Amino acid sequence: MSTLVEINSISYPIDEDCLPGMVERIDTTVTYDDFFSEHLIRNRPCILGSYATENWPCRREWVSDGAPNFEMLRTLFGCSIVPVADCNRKFYNSQFKNDMSMESYLEYWVDYKRNCYVKTMPLLYLKDWHCARNFPNVPIYEVPQYFVSDWLNEYYIAHPKLDDDYMFVYMGPKETWTPLHADVFTSYSWSANIVGRKRWLLFPPHEEDHFRDIYGQLAYNAVSEELNDHTKYKMYDSKKLKCFDVIQEVGEIIFVPSGWHHQVWNLEDTISINHNWINGCNISNVWYALKKELRSVMKEVDDCKDMKNWNEHCQLMLKSSYGMDYKQFFEFISFIAKNRLHAMIKKDQVVSFNKYHFGRNHCLFDLRALKTVLDDVIIDAQDLSVYNLMCKNDEARVLLKNITSFLESSCDIENVIYS
């Protein structure tokens, strides 16, 4: 294992109502604490300069003369099966997706480019490809220190049987795009351009309401002329809309905060590395979104409330629509909490992405955030009569008691030290 770098959050002012005038560009290395307090806690977007990716192997090997190195990509990954979206085919509120071989996709891309991106050809975008998981022995990139407090991927990496993670590669020709959306679980995301440039439209939380039609459905395209139909989109007013229009250059990394809706276009042939992640700064947002989604599900099937196992059925629907139910959410936060408690009690290390470990203050911050959320999880699960579906043997209350006891004893020790 390489030398570990300590990550230690020590200050966290909360300024949720303060929106930036523009998306900050950070062209020099900032400390983890500064990034933590200025962007993670405040939920504010930013762009890290290309210095953050300059040593990544993929910046050298996947690029040739400022364009994707198709031959290298074919050599490394040609036999892979990859998920591909057709940007010209709408499927519900997303794009139609199918699987194809990487070799076939690269042949399409080269042909499309050779034909000057003619409009009569399909517009295909390789998305959400688990490249790092599928090719663990291929050196690709290192997660920047600012993003290593990543509970989501910590959980999935430790549970290989789940066969999932939230670390992706995207690649596609110019004009490929992603419709208006917020990221899975209301997570944070970061996206690094390996080659090519992107245009981002970023909308702070609640601005997405401007894009909802009279039925509450979110618009597919944030720049569609259809939005000017005020009989359908009563809330839309371009003059009142808060929006950040950002160009992301080669090598730069954009940080998209929790709950910010966004729409993205590739301005050139582009390859990017993307992660979704959750930590102590946004776990309350994730929990709130899960609570809200369950209530929407319950409202939708309220007329069936007298059916047997109605609550269990609602949890199945929740997992289908949101990607997680109360049981899995509890298992997720329980895993993180036990990791932090073990590290603190045994004076062990929580290691992230094989390079970083979290200091005492960071672990305490995580445990305090977990305690706050777990408190509400227990109350809400009881109120909705799903507590026994979430945990069979009262594990949630036991865990809460253990976290509370540790935090109280830790506080007593600090009072003695500093008195």
C-alpha positions as CSV (number, residue, x, y, z in Angstrom):
1,M,0.0,0.0,0.0
2,S,1.3,3.5,-0.8
3,T,2.0,6.0,1.9
4,L,-1.2,7.2,3.5
5,V,-2.2,10.8,3.5
6,E,-4.3,12.0,6.4
7,I,-7.7,13.6,5.6
8,N,-9.0,15.6,8.6
9,S,-12.0,17.9,8.5
10,I,-11.8,20.5,11.3
11,S,-14.0,23.4,10.3
12,Y,-17.5,23.4,8.8
13,P,-19.4,26.7,8.7
14,I,-22.9,26.3,7.3
15,D,-24.0,28.8,4.7
16,E,-26.7,26.9,2.7
17,D,-28.6,30.1,1.6
18,C,-25.5,31.8,0.2
19,L,-25.4,31.2,-3.6
20,P,-22.2,32.1,-5.4
21,G,-22.2,34.8,-8.1
22,M,-20.4,32.4,-10.4
23,V,-18.9,29.0,-10.4
24,E,-15.4,29.4,-8.8
25,R,-12.4,28.1,-10.8
26,I,-9.6,26.8,-8.6
27,D,-6.4,27.0,-10.5
28,T,-4.0,26.2,-7.7
29,T,-4.0,23.4,-5.1
30,V,-6.3,24.2,-2.1
31,T,-6.2,22.4,1.2
32,Y,-8.7,19.6,1.9
33,D,-10.1,21.7,4.9
34,D,-10.7,24.7,2.6
35,F,-12.5,22.6,0.0
36,F,-14.5,20.8,2.7
37,S,-15.7,24.1,4.3
38,E,-16.2,26.2,1.2
39,H,-17.7,23.6,-1.2
40,L,-18.8,20.4,0.5
41,I,-20.5,21.9,3.5
42,R,-21.8,24.9,1.6
43,N,-23.0,22.7,-1.3
44,R,-21.3,25.1,-3.8
45,P,-20.0,24.1,-7.3
46,C,-16.5,24.7,-8.5
47,I,-14.1,23.7,-11.2
48,L,-10.6,22.4,-10.4
49,G,-7.9,23.2,-12.9
50,S,-6.2,20.6,-15.1
51,Y,-3.4,20.3,-12.5
52,A,-5.7,17.9,-10.7
53,T,-5.6,15.3,-13.5
54,E,-2.2,16.0,-15.2
55,N,-0.6,12.8,-13.8
56,W,-3.4,10.4,-14.6
57,P,-2.4,7.5,-17.0
58,C,-5.6,8.0,-19.0
59,R,-4.6,11.6,-19.8
60,R,-1.6,10.2,-21.6
61,E,-2.7,6.9,-23.0
62,W,-6.3,7.6,-24.0
63,V,-5.4,10.7,-25.9
64,S,-3.6,11.3,-29.2
65,D,-3.1,14.8,-30.8
66,G,-5.9,16.3,-28.6
67,A,-8.5,13.6,-29.6
68,P,-9.5,10.2,-28.3
69,N,-6.9,7.5,-29.0
70,F,-9.3,5.0,-30.6
71,E,-6.5,2.4,-31.3
72,M,-5.5,2.4,-27.6
73,L,-9.1,2.2,-26.4
74,R,-9.7,-0.7,-28.8
75,T,-6.6,-2.5,-27.6
76,L,-7.4,-2.0,-23.9
77,F,-11.2,-2.5,-23.9
78,G,-12.3,-3.7,-27.4
79,C,-13.8,-6.9,-26.1
80,S,-16.0,-5.2,-23.4
81,I,-19.7,-4.8,-23.5
82,V,-20.7,-1.2,-22.8
83,P,-23.9,0.7,-22.1
84,V,-24.8,3.2,-24.9
85,A,-27.5,5.8,-25.0
86,D,-29.1,7.1,-28.2
87,C,-29.3,10.9,-27.7
88,N,-31.9,11.2,-30.4
89,R,-34.3,8.7,-28.8
90,K,-36.3,9.8,-25.8
91,F,-37.2,7.0,-23.4
92,Y,-39.6,8.3,-20.7
93,N,-37.6,11.2,-19.3
94,S,-34.2,9.8,-20.3
95,Q,-32.5,8.4,-23.4
96,F,-33.0,5.0,-24.9
97,K,-30.1,2.7,-23.8
98,N,-28.7,-0.5,-25.1
99,D,-25.5,-2.6,-24.8
100,M,-23.0,-3.0,-27.6
101,S,-19.4,-4.1,-27.8
102,M,-16.7,-1.4,-27.3
103,E,-15.2,-2.4,-30.6
104,S,-18.5,-1.7,-32.4
105,Y,-19.0,1.5,-30.6
106,L,-15.5,2.8,-31.5
107,E,-16.1,1.8,-35.2
108,Y,-19.3,3.8,-35.1
109,W,-17.5,6.8,-33.6
110,V,-14.7,6.8,-36.1
111,D,-17.2,6.4,-39.0
112,Y,-19.4,9.2,-37.6
113,K,-16.3,11.5,-37.3
114,R,-15.2,10.6,-40.8
115,N,-18.6,11.5,-42.1
116,C,-18.4,15.0,-40.5
117,Y,-21.0,14.2,-37.8
118,V,-23.7,14.0,-40.4
119,K,-27.2,14.3,-38.8
120,T,-28.6,11.2,-40.6
121,M,-26.4,9.0,-38.4
122,P,-27.3,8.0,-34.8
123,L,-26.0,10.2,-32.0
124,L,-24.6,7.5,-29.6
125,Y,-23.1,8.2,-26.1
126,L,-21.4,5.6,-24.0
127,K,-22.6,6.3,-20.4
128,D,-22.3,4.8,-16.9
129,W,-19.6,2.3,-17.9
130,H,-17.9,0.6,-14.8
131,C,-14.5,0.6,-16.5
132,A,-12.4,0.8,-13.3
133,R,-14.4,-2.1,-11.7
134,N,-14.2,-4.2,-14.9
135,F,-10.5,-3.6,-15.5
136,P,-8.9,-3.3,-12.0
137,N,-5.4,-3.9,-13.3
138,V,-5.5,-1.2,-15.9
139,P,-4.0,2.1,-14.4
140,I,-6.5,4.8,-15.2
141,Y,-6.7,7.6,-12.6
142,E,-6.4,8.4,-8.9
143,V,-9.3,9.9,-7.0
144,P,-8.3,13.5,-6.0
145,Q,-8.1,14.1,-2.2
146,Y,-11.1,16.4,-2.2
147,F,-13.4,13.5,-3.1
148,V,-12.1,10.7,-1.0
149,S,-14.7,11.0,1.7
150,D,-16.9,8.8,-0.4
151,W,-19.3,6.6,1.7
152,L,-21.1,5.3,-1.4
153,N,-18.1,3.7,-3.1
154,E,-16.6,2.7,0.3
155,Y,-19.7,0.7,0.9
156,Y,-19.9,-0.9,-2.6
157,I,-16.1,-1.7,-2.8
158,A,-16.4,-3.5,0.6
159,H,-19.4,-5.5,-0.7
160,P,-18.3,-7.0,-4.1
161,K,-21.3,-9.4,-4.1
162,L,-23.5,-6.4,-4.7
163,D,-21.7,-6.1,-8.1
164,D,-22.1,-2.3,-8.3
165,D,-20.4,1.0,-7.7
166,Y,-20.8,4.6,-8.7
167,M,-17.5,5.2,-10.6
168,F,-18.0,5.6,-14.3
169,V,-16.5,6.4,-17.7
170,Y,-18.4,8.5,-20.2
171,M,-17.3,8.9,-23.8
172,G,-18.9,10.2,-27.0
173,P,-18.7,12.4,-30.1
174,K,-19.4,16.1,-30.1
175,E,-23.1,17.1,-29.6
176,T,-23.8,14.0,-27.5
177,W,-25.6,15.2,-24.3
178,T,-27.4,14.3,-21.1
179,P,-30.9,15.6,-20.4
180,L,-31.9,17.7,-17.3
181,H,-31.6,15.7,-14.1
182,A,-30.2,15.5,-10.6
183,D,-27.8,12.8,-9.6
184,V,-28.8,9.5,-8.1
185,F,-29.7,9.5,-4.4
186,T,-29.2,13.4,-4.5
187,S,-25.5,12.5,-4.3
188,Y,-22.6,14.8,-5.1
189,S,-20.8,14.2,-8.4
190,W,-17.5,15.0,-9.9
191,S,-16.6,14.8,-13.5
192,A,-13.1,15.0,-15.1
193,N,-12.5,15.7,-18.7
194,I,-9.8,13.4,-20.1
195,V,-10.1,14.8,-23.5
196,G,-12.7,17.3,-25.0
197,R,-14.8,20.1,-23.6
198,K,-18.3,20.1,-22.0
199,R,-20.9,22.7,-21.5
200,W,-22.9,22.5,-18.2
201,L,-26.1,24.2,-17.2
202,L,-26.2,24.1,-13.4
203,F,-29.4,24.9,-11.4
204,P,-29.4,25.4,-7.6
205,P,-31.9,23.4,-5.5
206,H,-35.5,24.3,-6.2
207,E,-34.8,26.0,-9.5
208,E,-35.9,22.7,-11.1
209,D,-39.5,23.6,-10.1
210,H,-39.4,26.1,-13.0
211,F,-39.1,23.2,-15.4
212,R,-42.1,21.2,-14.0
213,D,-45.2,20.9,-16.1
214,I,-48.8,21.2,-14.8
215,Y,-48.5,17.5,-13.8
216,G,-45.3,18.0,-11.9
217,Q,-43.1,16.2,-14.5
218,L,-39.6,17.6,-15.0
219,A,-38.8,18.8,-18.5
220,Y,-36.5,16.6,-20.6
221,N,-34.6,19.5,-22.2
222,A,-33.8,22.7,-20.2
223,V,-33.4,24.7,-23.5
224,S,-36.5,23.4,-25.3
225,E,-38.8,26.0,-26.9
226,E,-41.7,24.0,-25.4
227,L,-40.9,25.6,-22.0
228,N,-42.4,28.9,-23.3
229,D,-45.8,27.2,-23.5
230,H,-47.2,28.7,-20.3
231,T,-50.3,26.6,-20.5
232,K,-48.1,23.6,-19.8
233,Y,-45.1,25.1,-17.9
234,K,-46.7,27.7,-15.7
235,M,-43.6,28.2,-13.5
236,Y,-41.1,28.7,-16.3
237,D,-39.7,32.2,-16.6
238,S,-36.2,32.5,-18.1
239,K,-35.7,36.0,-16.6
240,K,-36.2,34.8,-13.0
241,L,-34.3,31.5,-13.4
242,K,-31.0,31.1,-11.5
243,C,-28.6,29.2,-13.8
244,F,-24.8,28.8,-14.1
245,D,-23.6,28.3,-17.7
246,V,-20.1,26.8,-17.5
247,I,-17.6,25.5,-20.1
248,Q,-15.4,22.7,-18.7
249,E,-12.0,22.5,-20.5
250,V,-9.7,19.5,-21.0
251,G,-8.3,18.1,-17.8
252,E,-10.6,20.1,-15.6
253,I,-12.8,18.6,-12.9
254,I,-16.3,20.0,-12.1
255,F,-17.8,19.5,-8.7
256,V,-21.6,19.3,-8.9
257,P,-23.3,19.8,-5.4
258,S,-26.0,17.6,-3.9
259,G,-29.5,18.2,-5.4
260,W,-28.3,20.6,-8.2
261,H,-30.0,19.7,-11.4
262,H,-27.9,20.0,-14.5
263,Q,-27.8,19.4,-18.3
264,V,-24.6,18.6,-20.2
265,W,-23.4,18.7,-23.8
266,N,-20.1,17.5,-25.3
267,L,-18.8,20.4,-27.4
268,E,-16.1,18.1,-28.8
269,D,-15.3,14.4,-28.9
270,T,-15.0,13.8,-25.2
271,I,-14.1,11.3,-22.6
272,S,-14.7,11.8,-18.9
273,I,-14.3,10.1,-15.5
274,N,-17.4,10.5,-13.3
275,H,-18.1,9.6,-9.7
276,N,-21.2,9.9,-7.6
277,W,-20.7,10.0,-3.9
278,I,-22.2,10.6,-0.4
279,N,-20.6,11.6,2.9
280,G,-21.3,13.3,6.2
281,C,-21.9,16.7,4.4
282,N,-24.8,15.6,2.3
283,I,-26.2,12.5,4.0
284,S,-29.1,14.5,5.4
285,N,-30.0,15.6,1.8
286,V,-30.0,11.9,0.7
287,W,-32.1,10.9,3.7
288,Y,-34.6,13.7,3.1
289,A,-34.9,12.7,-0.6
290,L,-35.5,9.1,0.4
291,K,-38.2,10.1,2.9
292,K,-39.9,12.2,0.3
293,E,-39.8,9.5,-2.3
294,L,-41.4,7.0,0.0
295,R,-44.3,9.4,0.8
296,S,-44.8,9.9,-3.0
297,V,-45.0,6.1,-3.4
298,M,-47.4,5.7,-0.5
299,K,-49.6,8.5,-1.9
300,E,-49.6,6.8,-5.3
301,V,-50.9,3.5,-3.9
302,D,-53.0,4.9,-1.1
303,D,-56.2,3.3,-2.4
304,C,-54.6,-0.1,-1.8
305,K,-53.7,0.6,1.8
306,D,-55.9,-2.2,3.1
307,M,-54.1,-4.9,1.1
308,K,-51.9,-7.4,2.9
309,N,-48.2,-6.4,3.3
310,W,-48.9,-2.9,1.9
311,N,-45.9,-1.4,3.6
312,E,-43.7,-4.1,2.2
313,H,-45.0,-3.5,-1.2
314,C,-44.3,0.3,-0.9
315,Q,-40.7,-0.5,0.0
316,L,-40.4,-2.7,-3.1
317,M,-41.7,0.2,-5.2
318,L,-39.4,2.6,-3.4
319,K,-36.4,0.5,-4.3
320,S,-37.5,0.3,-7.9
321,S,-38.1,4.0,-8.3
322,Y,-35.3,5.4,-6.1
323,G,-32.7,2.6,-6.3
324,M,-32.7,2.1,-2.5
325,D,-35.3,1.3,0.2
326,Y,-35.2,1.9,4.0
327,K,-33.5,-1.5,4.7
328,Q,-30.6,-0.8,2.3
329,F,-30.2,2.8,3.4
330,F,-29.9,1.5,7.0
331,E,-27.4,-1.2,6.0
332,F,-25.4,1.5,4.2
333,I,-25.2,4.0,7.1
334,S,-24.8,1.2,9.6
335,F,-21.7,0.0,7.6
336,I,-20.1,3.4,7.6
337,A,-21.0,4.0,11.3
338,K,-19.4,0.7,12.4
339,N,-16.3,1.5,10.4
340,R,-15.9,4.8,12.1
341,L,-16.6,3.4,15.5
342,H,-14.1,0.6,15.0
343,A,-11.4,3.0,13.8
344,M,-11.9,5.3,16.8
345,I,-12.2,2.7,19.5
346,K,-9.4,0.4,18.2
347,K,-7.3,3.4,17.1
348,D,-7.3,1.8,13.6
349,Q,-7.4,3.6,10.2
350,V,-10.2,4.1,7.8
351,V,-8.4,3.9,4.4
352,S,-10.0,5.4,1.3
353,F,-9.0,4.4,-2.2
354,N,-5.7,2.8,-0.9
355,K,-4.1,6.1,-0.3
356,Y,-5.8,8.3,2.2
357,H,-6.9,7.8,5.8
358,F,-9.3,9.8,7.9
359,G,-8.1,11.6,11.0
360,R,-9.9,11.7,14.3
361,N,-11.8,14.9,13.6
362,H,-13.1,13.6,10.3
363,C,-14.3,10.4,11.9
364,L,-16.1,12.4,14.7
365,F,-17.7,14.6,12.0
366,D,-19.0,11.5,10.2
367,L,-20.3,10.0,13.4
368,R,-22.2,13.2,14.4
369,A,-23.8,13.4,11.0
370,L,-24.7,9.7,11.2
371,K,-26.3,10.1,14.6
372,T,-28.4,13.0,13.4
373,V,-29.7,11.0,10.5
374,L,-30.1,7.8,12.4
375,D,-32.2,9.5,15.0
376,D,-34.7,10.6,12.3
377,V,-34.6,7.3,10.5
378,I,-35.7,5.5,13.6
379,I,-38.6,7.9,14.3
380,D,-39.7,8.0,10.7
381,A,-39.6,4.2,10.3
382,Q,-41.6,3.8,13.5
383,D,-44.2,6.4,12.3
384,L,-44.7,4.7,9.0
385,S,-44.7,1.2,10.5
386,V,-41.7,0.0,8.5
387,Y,-39.1,-0.3,11.4
388,N,-39.3,-4.1,11.4
389,L,-38.9,-4.2,7.7
390,M,-35.8,-2.0,8.0
391,C,-34.1,-4.1,10.7
392,K,-35.3,-7.3,12.4
393,N,-33.6,-7.2,15.7
394,D,-33.7,-3.6,16.8
395,E,-30.2,-3.0,15.3
396,A,-30.9,0.6,14.5
397,R,-31.6,1.6,18.2
398,V,-28.5,-0.5,19.3
399,L,-26.3,1.3,16.8
400,L,-27.7,4.7,17.8
401,K,-27.0,4.0,21.4
402,N,-23.4,2.9,20.6
403,I,-22.8,6.1,18.5
404,T,-24.3,8.3,21.2
405,S,-22.3,6.7,24.0
406,F,-19.0,7.0,22.1
407,L,-19.7,10.7,21.2
408,E,-20.5,11.5,24.8
409,S,-17.4,9.8,26.1
410,S,-15.3,11.5,23.4
411,C,-16.7,14.9,24.4
412,D,-16.0,14.1,28.1
413,I,-12.3,13.3,27.2
414,E,-11.9,16.5,25.2
415,N,-13.4,18.5,28.1
416,V,-10.8,17.1,30.4
417,I,-8.0,17.7,27.9
418,Y,-8.9,21.3,27.2
419,S,-10.2,22.4,30.6
